[in-house]
Amino acid sequence: MTDQTGIIVAEGAVAQEADNVGQAQSLTQEAWRELRRNPLFIISLILIAIFLVMAVFPGLFTNTDPAKATLKLSATPPSADQWFGRDLQGYDVYARTIYGARASIVVGVMATLCTSLLGVIIGTLAAFYGGILDTLVMRLTDVFFAIPFLLGGILFMSTFPNTVNSGYWSVVSKVVLALSILGWPSIARLMRGAVLQVKPNDYVQAARALGASPWRIVRSHILPNAMAPVMVVSMINLGAFIAAEASLSFLGIGLVSPAISWGVAISDSLSLIRTAPWILIFPSIFLSLAVLAFIMLGDAVRDAFDPKGR
């Protein structure tokens, strides 16, 4: 009788898991159909693809050296020879705008990966084990939420300032670290809520009853069903991190020269904002489009995976 009961339970768990897999596939297919019909998704995807190619292969867009200054052409307005004009030092604004995509997007992508990894791990452990661990994690996130995001970044970068001798990756790593330290709590709370919703489901309880290890339960049953909201929010956060990097660089405590980024370009344009506004306008347009593209992509994916929205 005991063996038969075990077989019935196992068969029920397998059937339940198969139903969940089929339902997940159906939801994914329906969401993909919604996304393909959403013009905002198509536009944001095209813009992101352009910016990614720009960051990886800037030579496809310009042959001009962004670090070559021609002082006699200082603050030259846009023309057929120099599409975006020249800045105060005689740098080609178009070339620096193209090459500036690399630093800005690298910071955004690395900060998003770090915050997502930390948030998913901490939020999953807190929700899965509960108890004092969950309480400590939640109180720790409350502490971080009490710190304004931009102000926290300013304090961090002011405490560990960059110098003229700081290497490129050293400067980038500091900015990524500052954004990651301040950005993980929101992902952790979101992941905790998603895991708490998935944890009581029958297929999780069946896997636990059949003796599956905690790691197998988390990896095979909880994470695949709890990651969707984190992925959506991470896409939106990527755009926010690009904007945060630009803000820190604008204040002179993020990326600094000789690093090239949109924030650095905007910061260098302040002294000529009235006499040579093109130095500010073009990097600002590219920055705004990049941030908007990632936010629109996240919104489109969220709407597609939200059954209530359909």
Secondary structure, DSSP 4 states (H G I P E B T S, - for coil): -HHHHHHHHHHHHHHHHHHHHHHHHHHHHHHHHHHHT-HHHHHHHHHHHHHHHHHH-GGGT--S-TT---GGGTTPPP-SSSTT-B-TT--BHHHHHHHHHHHHHHHHHHHHHHHHHHHHHHHHHHHHH-HHHHHHHHHHHHHHHTS-HHHHHHHHHHHS---TT--HHHHHHHHHHHHHHHHHHHHHHHHHHHHHHHTTSHHHHHHHHTT--HHHHIIIIIHHHH-HHHHHHHHHHHHHHHHHHHHHHHTTSSS-TTS--HHHHHHHTGGGTTT-THHHHHHHHHHHHHHHHHHHHHHHHHHHT-GGG-
